[in-house]
Amino acid sequence: MLLSAARRGFTLLEMVIAIAIAGFVVAALYGLFTMQSRQFLFQDIQMEMHQNLRFGTDVLSRSIRMAGFNTNGYVNGVMGSDGTSGSSVDASQLQVVIPWDNDGTNGTDAITVVYGDPSTAMNTDYSVLEPCATTSISFQPNRNGNQTKLQQFDTGDLLICYDFAAMGNTESYLWDITAVDAANGTISVSDLTGGIYSDFDDVCPATENLSPIMRCAKGQVLTFYIDDDDDGTGPGTEDHPVLMMDMNFNWPNDDDVPLVDNIEDLQFEYCLEANLGGADCDTAEQWKNDFTANRTADVWAVRINMIVRSSRIDPAGLYTNSRPGLANHAASSSTDGYYRQVISTEVSVRNLRVL
């Protein structure tokens, strides 16, 4: 008995053709899905790197731009150039911009900047004449919101004062804060005289007095560096480099603050006023990788060079790359699967331009 056309099934040839067409469609859809997934992953990685670069650049730019505020380009007292606060060799003034250049041979650069926090700036009490050997600095708590500012200070902080009425020259001083009495307007500080800080003794001997009016603020001594080793200090490793911030000139240390992940390289260059020649930092010859400490007030601008890499390598293993050269740090000769972005930005050190 013959079946009608409406009741007939598929032939073998028709089934093969249908399966082949379906296979092509599934393969095309899978390829499109794979391509879109890789594109989404790439965009996610690029966005992560862009955000890390933007945050790192913003923090560095704001801090470097503030370098030297409430100072005359250097500071006398604690944290001389050897970086300790109780050493008898503290005979060197603390520069407000300190370069740490690795000469392009063994890793990343670092930078230390010193300034007074402008939100806490206030004048000392003009009616109180403090000796150079003072252990307290007095303010008028009921004037200009000083009491609110005083409440932002705490034991263990730094007090930085700009003595713009010093005889013969302006001076800047840095004390360790030992106690704060906001109600009475008194900040207790460590004694800087007596030979421990000979740089302070040179400008303010124990037998003399500080000026009646100084402008003081909470002192900030910040060092930015990259932790990229497995030494057990800090969160950074070779596979997970981290941009760090030290706040007490004692780095690297476990109390340092991690800022941004996966910052692979950090290089600084400096445009010095003596090299300008009437120009404005627009030629390569005007930019130096380092400078001597006694030229800190000569720093016109700082160029921040930074490399960020992805938090993971290309999962498909199709992408290979190597760390590019940056400033005087030569490029890496080994390749890997990390994506990278590079940024360079120039920051005017505006507070040093007026010194």
KETORDREN-934131 format. One record per residue (C-alpha): residue in three letters; residue number from 0; x, y, z. Coordinates in Angstrom, 1 decimal, padded with zeros to 4 digits. Each point is the difference from the previous one (the first is absolute). Example, Ala and Ser with C-alpha at 12.3 -4.5 7.8 and 13.67 -1.06 7.14 Angstrom:
<sites>
<site residuo="Ala" num="0" px="012.3" py="-004.5" pz="007.8"/>
<site residuo="Ser" num="1" px="001.4" py="003.4" pz="-000.7"/>
</sites>
This chain:
<sites>
<site residuo="Met" num="0" px="000.0" py="000.0" pz="000.0"/>
<site residuo="Leu" num="1" px="001.4" py="003.3" pz="-001.0"/>
<site residuo="Leu" num="2" px="000.2" py="002.9" pz="002.6"/>
<site residuo="Ser" num="3" px="-001.2" py="003.4" pz="-000.9"/>
<site residuo="Ala" num="4" px="002.5" py="002.8" pz="-000.3"/>
<site residuo="Ala" num="5" px="-001.3" py="001.6" pz="003.2"/>
<site residuo="Arg" num="6" px="000.9" py="-003.2" pz="002.0"/>
<site residuo="Arg" num="7" px="003.4" py="-000.7" pz="-001.5"/>
<site residuo="Gly" num="8" px="003.2" py="000.4" pz="002.3"/>
<site residuo="Phe" num="9" px="003.4" py="001.6" pz="-000.8"/>
<site residuo="Thr" num="10" px="002.4" py="-001.9" pz="-002.2"/>
<site residuo="Leu" num="11" px="003.5" py="-000.7" pz="001.2"/>
<site residuo="Leu" num="12" px="001.4" py="002.5" pz="-002.4"/>
<site residuo="Glu" num="13" px="-002.4" py="002.7" pz="001.4"/>
<site residuo="Met" num="14" px="001.1" py="-000.9" pz="003.6"/>
<site residuo="Val" num="15" px="003.7" py="000.3" pz="-000.9"/>
<site residuo="Ile" num="16" px="-000.6" py="003.4" pz="-001.7"/>
<site residuo="Ala" num="17" px="-002.0" py="001.3" pz="003.0"/>
<site residuo="Ile" num="18" px="002.6" py="-001.1" pz="002.5"/>
<site residuo="Ala" num="19" px="002.8" py="001.6" pz="-002.1"/>
<site residuo="Ile" num="20" px="-001.9" py="003.3" pz="-000.2"/>
<site residuo="Ala" num="21" px="-000.7" py="-000.1" pz="003.8"/>
<site residuo="Gly" num="22" px="003.7" py="-000.7" pz="000.6"/>
<site residuo="Phe" num="23" px="001.1" py="002.9" pz="-002.0"/>
<site residuo="Val" num="24" px="-002.5" py="002.3" pz="001.8"/>
<site residuo="Val" num="25" px="001.1" py="-001.3" pz="003.4"/>
<site residuo="Ala" num="26" px="003.7" py="000.4" pz="-000.9"/>
<site residuo="Ala" num="27" px="-000.7" py="003.6" pz="-001.2"/>
<site residuo="Leu" num="28" px="-001.9" py="000.8" pz="003.1"/>
<site residuo="Tyr" num="29" px="002.8" py="-001.5" pz="002.2"/>
<site residuo="Gly" num="30" px="002.6" py="002.0" pz="-001.9"/>
<site residuo="Leu" num="31" px="-002.0" py="003.2" pz="000.4"/>
<site residuo="Phe" num="32" px="-000.4" py="-000.8" pz="003.7"/>
<site residuo="Thr" num="33" px="003.7" py="-000.7" pz="000.5"/>
<site residuo="Met" num="34" px="000.9" py="003.2" pz="-001.8"/>
<site residuo="Gln" num="35" px="-002.4" py="002.1" pz="002.0"/>
<site residuo="Ser" num="36" px="001.2" py="-001.6" pz="003.2"/>
<site residuo="Arg" num="37" px="003.6" py="000.8" pz="-000.8"/>
<site residuo="Gln" num="38" px="-000.9" py="003.5" pz="-001.0"/>
<site residuo="Phe" num="39" px="-001.9" py="000.5" pz="003.3"/>
<site residuo="Leu" num="40" px="002.9" py="-001.4" pz="002.0"/>
<site residuo="Phe" num="41" px="002.4" py="002.3" pz="-001.9"/>
<site residuo="Gln" num="42" px="-002.2" py="003.0" pz="000.7"/>
<site residuo="Asp" num="43" px="-000.3" py="-000.9" pz="003.6"/>
<site residuo="Ile" num="44" px="003.8" py="-000.4" pz="000.3"/>
<site residuo="Gln" num="45" px="000.6" py="003.3" pz="-001.8"/>
<site residuo="Met" num="46" px="-002.5" py="001.8" pz="002.3"/>
<site residuo="Glu" num="47" px="001.7" py="-001.4" pz="003.1"/>
<site residuo="Met" num="48" px="003.4" py="001.2" pz="-001.2"/>
<site residuo="His" num="49" px="-001.4" py="003.4" pz="-000.9"/>
<site residuo="Gln" num="50" px="-001.6" py="000.4" pz="003.4"/>
<site residuo="Asn" num="51" px="003.3" py="-001.0" pz="001.8"/>
<site residuo="Leu" num="52" px="002.0" py="002.4" pz="-002.1"/>
<site residuo="Arg" num="53" px="-002.5" py="002.9" pz="000.6"/>
<site residuo="Phe" num="54" px="-000.1" py="-000.5" pz="003.7"/>
<site residuo="Gly" num="55" px="003.8" py="-000.5" pz="000.4"/>
<site residuo="Thr" num="56" px="000.7" py="003.1" pz="-002.2"/>
<site residuo="Asp" num="57" px="-002.5" py="002.1" pz="002.0"/>
<site residuo="Val" num="58" px="001.5" py="-000.9" pz="003.4"/>
<site residuo="Leu" num="59" px="003.5" py="000.7" pz="-001.2"/>
<site residuo="Ser" num="60" px="-000.9" py="003.2" pz="-001.8"/>
<site residuo="Arg" num="61" px="-001.8" py="001.5" pz="002.9"/>
<site residuo="Ser" num="62" px="002.8" py="-000.8" pz="002.5"/>
<site residuo="Ile" num="63" px="002.8" py="001.1" pz="-002.2"/>
<site residuo="Arg" num="64" px="-001.9" py="003.2" pz="-000.9"/>
<site residuo="Met" num="65" px="-000.2" py="000.8" pz="003.8"/>
<site residuo="Ala" num="66" px="003.8" py="-000.6" pz="000.6"/>
<site residuo="Gly" num="67" px="001.5" py="002.9" pz="001.9"/>
<site residuo="Phe" num="68" px="-003.2" py="001.6" pz="001.2"/>
<site residuo="Asn" num="69" px="000.6" py="001.8" pz="003.4"/>
<site residuo="Thr" num="70" px="003.8" py="-000.4" pz="-000.4"/>
<site residuo="Asn" num="71" px="002.8" py="001.9" pz="-001.6"/>
<site residuo="Gly" num="72" px="001.2" py="-003.0" pz="-002.0"/>
<site residuo="Tyr" num="73" px="001.6" py="-002.0" pz="002.9"/>
<site residuo="Val" num="74" px="-000.9" py="-000.8" pz="003.6"/>
<site residuo="Asn" num="75" px="002.1" py="000.0" pz="003.2"/>
<site residuo="Gly" num="76" px="-000.5" py="-002.5" pz="002.7"/>
<site residuo="Val" num="77" px="-001.2" py="-003.6" pz="000.0"/>
<site residuo="Met" num="78" px="000.5" py="-002.2" pz="-003.0"/>
<site residuo="Gly" num="79" px="003.2" py="001.3" pz="-001.4"/>
<site residuo="Ser" num="80" px="001.3" py="-001.5" pz="-003.2"/>
<site residuo="Asp" num="81" px="000.9" py="-003.3" pz="001.8"/>
<site residuo="Gly" num="82" px="-003.7" py="-000.5" pz="000.6"/>
<site residuo="Thr" num="83" px="000.1" py="-000.5" pz="003.7"/>
<site residuo="Ser" num="84" px="-001.6" py="002.1" pz="002.8"/>
<site residuo="Gly" num="85" px="002.3" py="-000.7" pz="002.8"/>
<site residuo="Ser" num="86" px="003.5" py="-000.4" pz="-001.4"/>
<site residuo="Ser" num="87" px="002.9" py="002.2" pz="001.0"/>
<site residuo="Val" num="88" px="001.0" py="000.2" pz="-003.7"/>
<site residuo="Asp" num="89" px="-003.1" py="002.0" pz="-000.9"/>
<site residuo="Ala" num="90" px="002.1" py="002.9" pz="-001.2"/>
<site residuo="Ser" num="91" px="-001.6" py="000.4" pz="-003.4"/>
<site residuo="Gln" num="92" px="-003.1" py="001.9" pz="-000.8"/>
<site residuo="Leu" num="93" px="-003.0" py="-002.0" pz="-001.3"/>
<site residuo="Gln" num="94" px="-000.5" py="001.0" pz="-003.6"/>
<site residuo="Val" num="95" px="-003.6" py="000.4" pz="-001.2"/>
<site residuo="Val" num="96" px="000.6" py="-002.0" pz="-003.1"/>
<site residuo="Ile" num="97" px="002.3" py="-003.0" pz="000.2"/>
<site residuo="Pro" num="98" px="000.6" py="-002.1" pz="-003.1"/>
<site residuo="Trp" num="99" px="000.8" py="-003.7" pz="000.3"/>
<site residuo="Asp" num="100" px="001.4" py="-001.1" pz="-003.4"/>
<site residuo="Asn" num="101" px="001.0" py="-003.6" pz="-000.7"/>
<site residuo="Asp" num="102" px="002.2" py="001.1" pz="-002.9"/>
<site residuo="Gly" num="103" px="-002.0" py="-002.2" pz="-002.4"/>
<site residuo="Thr" num="104" px="001.7" py="-003.2" pz="001.1"/>
<site residuo="Asn" num="105" px="-001.9" py="-001.7" pz="002.8"/>
<site residuo="Gly" num="106" px="-003.6" py="001.1" pz="000.2"/>
<site residuo="Thr" num="107" px="-002.4" py="002.8" pz="000.6"/>
<site residuo="Asp" num="108" px="000.5" py="003.5" pz="001.3"/>
<site residuo="Ala" num="109" px="-001.5" py="001.6" pz="003.1"/>
<site residuo="Ile" num="110" px="-000.6" py="003.6" pz="001.2"/>
<site residuo="Thr" num="111" px="-000.4" py="001.7" pz="003.4"/>
<site residuo="Val" num="112" px="-002.0" py="003.3" pz="000.3"/>
<site residuo="Val" num="113" px="-000.4" py="002.2" pz="003.0"/>
<site residuo="Tyr" num="114" px="-002.7" py="002.6" pz="000.6"/>
<site residuo="Gly" num="115" px="-002.4" py="001.4" pz="002.6"/>
<site residuo="Asp" num="116" px="-003.7" py="-001.0" pz="-000.2"/>
<site residuo="Pro" num="117" px="-001.7" py="003.2" pz="-001.2"/>
<site residuo="Ser" num="118" px="-003.3" py="-000.9" pz="001.8"/>
<site residuo="Thr" num="119" px="001.8" py="000.2" pz="003.4"/>
<site residuo="Ala" num="120" px="002.1" py="003.1" pz="-000.7"/>
<site residuo="Met" num="121" px="-000.2" py="002.7" pz="002.8"/>
<site residuo="Asn" num="122" px="002.2" py="002.6" pz="001.6"/>
<site residuo="Thr" num="123" px="001.6" py="-000.3" pz="003.4"/>
<site residuo="Asp" num="124" px="-001.1" py="002.1" pz="002.9"/>
<site residuo="Tyr" num="125" px="001.9" py="003.3" pz="-000.5"/>
<site residuo="Ser" num="126" px="-000.2" py="000.8" pz="003.7"/>
<site residuo="Val" num="127" px="002.1" py="-003.0" pz="001.0"/>
<site residuo="Leu" num="128" px="003.7" py="000.1" pz="-000.7"/>
<site residuo="Glu" num="129" px="001.3" py="-003.6" pz="-000.2"/>
<site residuo="Pro" num="130" px="003.8" py="-000.8" pz="000.5"/>
<site residuo="Cys" num="131" px="001.7" py="-002.2" pz="-002.6"/>
<site residuo="Ala" num="132" px="000.1" py="-002.7" pz="002.6"/>
<site residuo="Thr" num="133" px="-003.8" py="000.1" pz="000.5"/>
<site residuo="Thr" num="134" px="-002.0" py="-003.2" pz="000.5"/>
<site residuo="Ser" num="135" px="-003.3" py="001.7" pz="-000.8"/>
<site residuo="Ile" num="136" px="-001.4" py="002.2" pz="-002.8"/>
<site residuo="Ser" num="137" px="-002.9" py="002.3" pz="000.9"/>
<site residuo="Phe" num="138" px="-003.0" py="001.1" pz="-002.1"/>
<site residuo="Gln" num="139" px="-003.1" py="002.0" pz="000.6"/>
<site residuo="Pro" num="140" px="-002.7" py="-002.6" pz="000.0"/>
<site residuo="Asn" num="141" px="-002.9" py="002.4" pz="-000.3"/>
<site residuo="Arg" num="142" px="001.1" py="001.8" pz="-003.1"/>
<site residuo="Asn" num="143" px="-000.4" py="-001.0" pz="-003.7"/>
<site residuo="Gly" num="144" px="-001.4" py="-003.5" pz="000.8"/>
<site residuo="Asn" num="145" px="003.3" py="-001.0" pz="001.6"/>
<site residuo="Gln" num="146" px="-001.6" py="-002.3" pz="002.5"/>
<site residuo="Thr" num="147" px="-001.5" py="-002.1" pz="-002.8"/>
<site residuo="Lys" num="148" px="003.4" py="-000.1" pz="-001.7"/>
<site residuo="Leu" num="149" px="001.7" py="-001.0" pz="003.3"/>
<site residuo="Gln" num="150" px="-002.3" py="-002.9" pz="000.4"/>
<site residuo="Gln" num="151" px="001.4" py="-001.5" pz="-003.2"/>
<site residuo="Phe" num="152" px="003.4" py="-000.4" pz="001.6"/>
<site residuo="Asp" num="153" px="000.9" py="-003.0" pz="002.1"/>
<site residuo="Thr" num="154" px="003.0" py="-001.4" pz="001.9"/>
<site residuo="Gly" num="155" px="002.5" py="-001.5" pz="-002.4"/>
<site residuo="Asp" num="156" px="-000.8" py="002.5" pz="-002.8"/>
<site residuo="Leu" num="157" px="002.4" py="002.5" pz="-001.3"/>
<site residuo="Leu" num="158" px="-000.2" py="003.8" pz="000.5"/>
<site residuo="Ile" num="159" px="001.6" py="002.1" pz="-002.8"/>
<site residuo="Cys" num="160" px="000.4" py="003.7" pz="000.6"/>
<site residuo="Tyr" num="161" px="001.2" py="002.7" pz="-002.5"/>
<site residuo="Asp" num="162" px="001.8" py="002.8" pz="001.8"/>
<site residuo="Phe" num="163" px="-000.3" py="002.8" pz="-002.6"/>
<site residuo="Ala" num="164" px="001.3" py="002.6" pz="002.5"/>
<site residuo="Ala" num="165" px="003.3" py="-001.6" pz="000.9"/>
<site residuo="Met" num="166" px="002.9" py="002.4" pz="000.1"/>
<site residuo="Gly" num="167" px="001.9" py="000.0" pz="-003.3"/>
<site residuo="Asn" num="168" px="-001.9" py="-002.8" pz="-001.7"/>
<site residuo="Thr" num="169" px="-003.2" py="-002.0" pz="000.1"/>
<site residuo="Glu" num="170" px="000.2" py="-003.4" pz="001.7"/>
<site residuo="Ser" num="171" px="-002.2" py="-003.1" pz="000.3"/>
<site residuo="Tyr" num="172" px="-000.1" py="-002.4" pz="003.0"/>
<site residuo="Leu" num="173" px="-001.4" py="-003.5" pz="000.5"/>
<site residuo="Trp" num="174" px="-000.9" py="-001.4" pz="003.5"/>
<site residuo="Asp" num="175" px="-001.4" py="-003.3" pz="001.2"/>
<site residuo="Ile" num="176" px="-003.3" py="000.6" pz="001.8"/>
<site residuo="Thr" num="177" px="-000.1" py="-001.5" pz="003.5"/>
<site residuo="Ala" num="178" px="-003.4" py="001.3" pz="001.2"/>
<site residuo="Val" num="179" px="-002.8" py="002.3" pz="-001.1"/>
<site residuo="Asp" num="180" px="-002.2" py="002.3" pz="002.1"/>
<site residuo="Ala" num="181" px="-002.5" py="001.4" pz="-002.5"/>
<site residuo="Ala" num="182" px="-002.1" py="001.8" pz="002.7"/>
<site residuo="Asn" num="183" px="003.0" py="002.1" pz="001.1"/>
<site residuo="Gly" num="184" px="001.6" py="000.2" pz="-003.3"/>
<site residuo="Thr" num="185" px="003.3" py="-001.8" pz="000.8"/>
<site residuo="Ile" num="186" px="001.9" py="-002.6" pz="-001.9"/>
<site residuo="Ser" num="187" px="002.7" py="-001.7" pz="001.9"/>
<site residuo="Val" num="188" px="003.1" py="-000.9" pz="-002.1"/>
<site residuo="Ser" num="189" px="003.4" py="-001.6" pz="000.4"/>
<site residuo="Asp" num="190" px="003.0" py="002.2" pz="000.9"/>
<site residuo="Leu" num="191" px="002.1" py="000.5" pz="-003.2"/>
<site residuo="Thr" num="192" px="003.0" py="001.6" pz="001.7"/>
<site residuo="Gly" num="193" px="002.9" py="-001.5" pz="001.9"/>
<site residuo="Gly" num="194" px="002.1" py="-001.4" pz="-002.8"/>
<site residuo="Ile" num="195" px="-002.4" py="-002.7" pz="-001.2"/>
<site residuo="Tyr" num="196" px="-001.2" py="002.0" pz="-003.0"/>
<site residuo="Ser" num="197" px="003.0" py="002.2" pz="-000.8"/>
<site residuo="Asp" num="198" px="-001.7" py="001.3" pz="-003.1"/>
<site residuo="Phe" num="199" px="-002.6" py="001.6" pz="002.3"/>
<site residuo="Asp" num="200" px="002.7" py="001.2" pz="002.4"/>
<site residuo="Asp" num="201" px="001.7" py="001.8" pz="-002.9"/>
<site residuo="Val" num="202" px="-003.1" py="002.2" pz="-000.7"/>
<site residuo="Cys" num="203" px="-001.6" py="000.1" pz="003.5"/>
<site residuo="Pro" num="204" px="002.5" py="-000.4" pz="002.9"/>
<site residuo="Ala" num="205" px="-001.4" py="-000.9" pz="003.4"/>
<site residuo="Thr" num="206" px="000.9" py="003.4" pz="001.3"/>
<site residuo="Glu" num="207" px="-002.2" py="001.8" pz="-002.5"/>
<site residuo="Asn" num="208" px="-003.8" py="000.2" pz="-000.7"/>
<site residuo="Leu" num="209" px="-002.3" py="-000.9" pz="-002.8"/>
<site residuo="Ser" num="210" px="-001.8" py="002.8" pz="-001.8"/>
<site residuo="Pro" num="211" px="-003.2" py="001.2" pz="001.7"/>
<site residuo="Ile" num="212" px="-002.1" py="-001.0" pz="-003.0"/>
<site residuo="Met" num="213" px="000.5" py="-003.1" pz="-002.1"/>
<site residuo="Arg" num="214" px="-002.4" py="-001.8" pz="-002.3"/>
<site residuo="Cys" num="215" px="-000.4" py="-003.6" pz="001.0"/>
<site residuo="Ala" num="216" px="-001.8" py="-003.1" pz="-001.3"/>
<site residuo="Lys" num="217" px="000.0" py="-003.7" pz="000.2"/>
<site residuo="Gly" num="218" px="003.1" py="-001.2" pz="-001.6"/>
<site residuo="Gln" num="219" px="-000.1" py="-002.6" pz="-002.8"/>
<site residuo="Val" num="220" px="003.1" py="-002.0" pz="-001.0"/>
<site residuo="Leu" num="221" px="-001.1" py="-002.4" pz="-002.7"/>
<site residuo="Thr" num="222" px="002.0" py="-002.5" pz="-001.9"/>
<site residuo="Phe" num="223" px="-001.4" py="-001.7" pz="-003.1"/>
<site residuo="Tyr" num="224" px="001.6" py="-003.2" pz="-001.2"/>
<site residuo="Ile" num="225" px="-000.9" py="-003.4" pz="-001.5"/>
<site residuo="Asp" num="226" px="000.1" py="-003.2" pz="002.1"/>
<site residuo="Asp" num="227" px="000.8" py="-002.8" pz="-002.5"/>
<site residuo="Asp" num="228" px="002.0" py="-002.5" pz="002.0"/>
<site residuo="Asp" num="229" px="-000.7" py="-003.0" pz="002.2"/>
<site residuo="Asp" num="230" px="001.9" py="001.2" pz="003.1"/>
<site residuo="Gly" num="231" px="-003.0" py="-000.4" pz="002.3"/>
<site residuo="Thr" num="232" px="-000.4" py="003.7" pz="000.5"/>
<site residuo="Gly" num="233" px="-003.1" py="001.5" pz="-001.6"/>
<site residuo="Pro" num="234" px="-002.6" py="-001.5" pz="-002.3"/>
<site residuo="Gly" num="235" px="002.1" py="000.2" pz="-003.2"/>
<site residuo="Thr" num="236" px="001.6" py="-002.9" pz="-001.9"/>
<site residuo="Glu" num="237" px="001.7" py="-000.4" pz="-003.3"/>
<site residuo="Asp" num="238" px="-003.3" py="-001.3" pz="-001.5"/>
<site residuo="His" num="239" px="-002.0" py="002.6" pz="001.9"/>
<site residuo="Pro" num="240" px="001.8" py="003.4" pz="000.1"/>
<site residuo="Val" num="241" px="-001.7" py="002.6" pz="002.2"/>
<site residuo="Leu" num="242" px="000.4" py="003.8" pz="000.1"/>
<site residuo="Met" num="243" px="000.6" py="000.9" pz="003.7"/>
<site residuo="Met" num="244" px="000.0" py="003.1" pz="002.1"/>
<site residuo="Asp" num="245" px="002.3" py="000.4" pz="003.1"/>
<site residuo="Met" num="246" px="-001.0" py="002.7" pz="002.5"/>
<site residuo="Asn" num="247" px="003.0" py="000.1" pz="002.4"/>
<site residuo="Phe" num="248" px="003.1" py="-000.2" pz="-002.1"/>
<site residuo="Asn" num="249" px="000.5" py="-003.7" pz="001.0"/>
<site residuo="Trp" num="250" px="-000.5" py="-002.0" pz="-003.1"/>
<site residuo="Pro" num="251" px="-000.6" py="-002.7" pz="-000.9"/>
<site residuo="Asn" num="252" px="-002.0" py="-000.9" pz="003.1"/>
<site residuo="Asp" num="253" px="-003.1" py="-002.0" pz="000.9"/>
<site residuo="Asp" num="254" px="-001.8" py="003.2" pz="001.0"/>
<site residuo="Asp" num="255" px="000.3" py="001.5" pz="-003.5"/>
<site residuo="Val" num="256" px="-003.3" py="000.6" pz="-001.9"/>
<site residuo="Pro" num="257" px="-000.7" py="-002.0" pz="-003.2"/>
<site residuo="Leu" num="258" px="-001.5" py="002.3" pz="-002.6"/>
<site residuo="Val" num="259" px="-000.3" py="-001.7" pz="-003.4"/>
<site residuo="Asp" num="260" px="000.5" py="-003.6" pz="-001.1"/>
<site residuo="Asn" num="261" px="002.0" py="-001.1" pz="-003.0"/>
<site residuo="Ile" num="262" px="002.1" py="003.1" pz="-000.5"/>
<site residuo="Glu" num="263" px="003.0" py="-001.7" pz="-001.6"/>
<site residuo="Asp" num="264" px="002.4" py="003.0" pz="-000.5"/>
<site residuo="Leu" num="265" px="000.3" py="003.5" pz="001.3"/>
<site residuo="Gln" num="266" px="002.6" py="002.5" pz="-001.3"/>
<site residuo="Phe" num="267" px="000.4" py="003.6" pz="000.9"/>
<site residuo="Glu" num="268" px="001.7" py="002.8" pz="-002.0"/>
<site residuo="Tyr" num="269" px="000.7" py="003.6" pz="001.2"/>
<site residuo="Cys" num="270" px="000.1" py="003.3" pz="-001.8"/>
<site residuo="Leu" num="271" px="002.3" py="002.3" pz="001.9"/>
<site residuo="Glu" num="272" px="-000.2" py="003.8" pz="-000.3"/>
<site residuo="Ala" num="273" px="003.8" py="000.3" pz="-000.6"/>
<site residuo="Asn" num="274" px="-000.4" py="-002.1" pz="-003.1"/>
<site residuo="Leu" num="275" px="-003.0" py="002.0" pz="-001.5"/>
<site residuo="Gly" num="276" px="002.0" py="002.6" pz="-001.9"/>
<site residuo="Gly" num="277" px="-003.0" py="002.2" pz="-000.3"/>
<site residuo="Ala" num="278" px="-002.2" py="-002.9" pz="-001.3"/>
<site residuo="Asp" num="279" px="-002.7" py="-002.0" pz="001.7"/>
<site residuo="Cys" num="280" px="001.1" py="-003.6" pz="000.4"/>
<site residuo="Asp" num="281" px="-000.6" py="-000.7" pz="-003.7"/>
<site residuo="Thr" num="282" px="003.2" py="-001.8" pz="-000.9"/>
<site residuo="Ala" num="283" px="001.4" py="-003.4" pz="001.0"/>
<site residuo="Glu" num="284" px="003.2" py="001.5" pz="001.2"/>
<site residuo="Gln" num="285" px="-001.8" py="002.0" pz="002.7"/>
<site residuo="Trp" num="286" px="-001.3" py="-003.2" pz="001.7"/>
<site residuo="Lys" num="287" px="002.3" py="-001.9" pz="002.4"/>
<site residuo="Asn" num="288" px="-000.5" py="-003.4" pz="001.6"/>
<site residuo="Asp" num="289" px="001.6" py="001.3" pz="003.3"/>
<site residuo="Phe" num="290" px="001.3" py="003.1" pz="001.6"/>
<site residuo="Thr" num="291" px="002.1" py="000.8" pz="003.1"/>
<site residuo="Ala" num="292" px="-001.9" py="000.6" pz="003.2"/>
<site residuo="Asn" num="293" px="001.0" py="003.6" pz="000.4"/>
<site residuo="Arg" num="294" px="-001.8" py="001.0" pz="-003.2"/>
<site residuo="Thr" num="295" px="-003.4" py="-001.0" pz="001.2"/>
<site residuo="Ala" num="296" px="-001.3" py="003.6" pz="-000.2"/>
<site residuo="Asp" num="297" px="001.1" py="000.0" pz="-003.6"/>
<site residuo="Val" num="298" px="-002.5" py="-002.7" pz="-001.1"/>
<site residuo="Trp" num="299" px="-002.4" py="001.6" pz="-002.5"/>
<site residuo="Ala" num="300" px="-002.0" py="-003.0" pz="-001.0"/>
<site residuo="Val" num="301" px="-000.1" py="-003.8" pz="000.5"/>
<site residuo="Arg" num="302" px="-000.9" py="-002.5" pz="-002.7"/>
<site residuo="Ile" num="303" px="-001.8" py="-003.2" pz="001.2"/>
<site residuo="Asn" num="304" px="000.5" py="-003.0" pz="-002.2"/>
<site residuo="Met" num="305" px="-002.0" py="-003.1" pz="000.9"/>
<site residuo="Ile" num="306" px="-000.7" py="-003.4" pz="-001.4"/>
<site residuo="Val" num="307" px="-003.0" py="-002.0" pz="001.1"/>
<site residuo="Arg" num="308" px="-000.5" py="-003.6" pz="-001.0"/>
<site residuo="Ser" num="309" px="-003.1" py="-002.3" pz="000.0"/>
<site residuo="Ser" num="310" px="-000.8" py="-001.9" pz="003.1"/>
<site residuo="Arg" num="311" px="000.2" py="-003.3" pz="-001.9"/>
<site residuo="Ile" num="312" px="001.6" py="-001.2" pz="-003.2"/>
<site residuo="Asp" num="313" px="-001.9" py="-000.6" pz="-003.2"/>
<site residuo="Pro" num="314" px="-002.1" py="-003.1" pz="000.8"/>
<site residuo="Ala" num="315" px="000.1" py="-001.3" pz="-003.6"/>
<site residuo="Gly" num="316" px="003.8" py="000.2" pz="000.0"/>
<site residuo="Leu" num="317" px="-000.1" py="001.9" pz="-003.4"/>
<site residuo="Tyr" num="318" px="001.5" py="003.3" pz="001.2"/>
<site residuo="Thr" num="319" px="003.6" py="000.5" pz="000.8"/>
<site residuo="Asn" num="320" px="001.7" py="003.2" pz="001.1"/>
<site residuo="Ser" num="321" px="002.9" py="001.4" pz="002.0"/>
<site residuo="Arg" num="322" px="000.5" py="002.9" pz="002.4"/>
<site residuo="Pro" num="323" px="000.9" py="003.0" pz="-002.2"/>
<site residuo="Gly" num="324" px="002.9" py="002.4" pz="000.9"/>
<site residuo="Leu" num="325" px="-000.9" py="003.0" pz="002.0"/>
<site residuo="Ala" num="326" px="002.2" py="003.1" pz="000.7"/>
<site residuo="Asn" num="327" px="003.4" py="-001.4" pz="000.8"/>
<site residuo="His" num="328" px="-001.4" py="-003.5" pz="000.9"/>
<site residuo="Ala" num="329" px="000.8" py="-002.4" pz="-002.9"/>
<site residuo="Ala" num="330" px="-002.7" py="-002.3" pz="-001.5"/>
<site residuo="Ser" num="331" px="-000.3" py="-003.5" pz="001.2"/>
<site residuo="Ser" num="332" px="001.4" py="-002.7" pz="-002.3"/>
<site residuo="Ser" num="333" px="-002.5" py="-002.7" pz="001.1"/>
<site residuo="Thr" num="334" px="-003.6" py="-000.3" pz="-001.3"/>
<site residuo="Asp" num="335" px="-003.2" py="-001.0" pz="001.8"/>
<site residuo="Gly" num="336" px="-003.7" py="000.1" pz="-000.5"/>
<site residuo="Tyr" num="337" px="-000.8" py="003.2" pz="001.9"/>
<site residuo="Tyr" num="338" px="-001.7" py="003.0" pz="-001.6"/>
<site residuo="Arg" num="339" px="001.5" py="003.4" pz="000.8"/>
<site residuo="Gln" num="340" px="-000.7" py="003.7" pz="-000.1"/>
<site residuo="Val" num="341" px="002.5" py="002.9" pz="000.3"/>
<site residuo="Ile" num="342" px="-000.6" py="003.5" pz="001.1"/>
<site residuo="Ser" num="343" px="002.2" py="003.1" pz="000.4"/>
<site residuo="Thr" num="344" px="-001.2" py="003.2" pz="001.6"/>
<site residuo="Glu" num="345" px="001.8" py="003.2" pz="001.1"/>
<site residuo="Val" num="346" px="-000.8" py="001.8" pz="003.3"/>
<site residuo="Ser" num="347" px="001.1" py="003.5" pz="000.8"/>
<site residuo="Val" num="348" px="001.4" py="000.3" pz="003.5"/>
<site residuo="Arg" num="349" px="-001.7" py="003.3" pz="000.5"/>
<site residuo="Asn" num="350" px="001.0" py="000.6" pz="003.6"/>
<site residuo="Leu" num="351" px="003.7" py="-000.1" pz="-000.9"/>
<site residuo="Arg" num="352" px="-000.4" py="002.6" pz="-002.8"/>
<site residuo="Val" num="353" px="-000.7" py="002.8" pz="002.5"/>
<site residuo="Leu" num="354" px="003.1" py="-000.7" pz="002.2"/>
</sites>
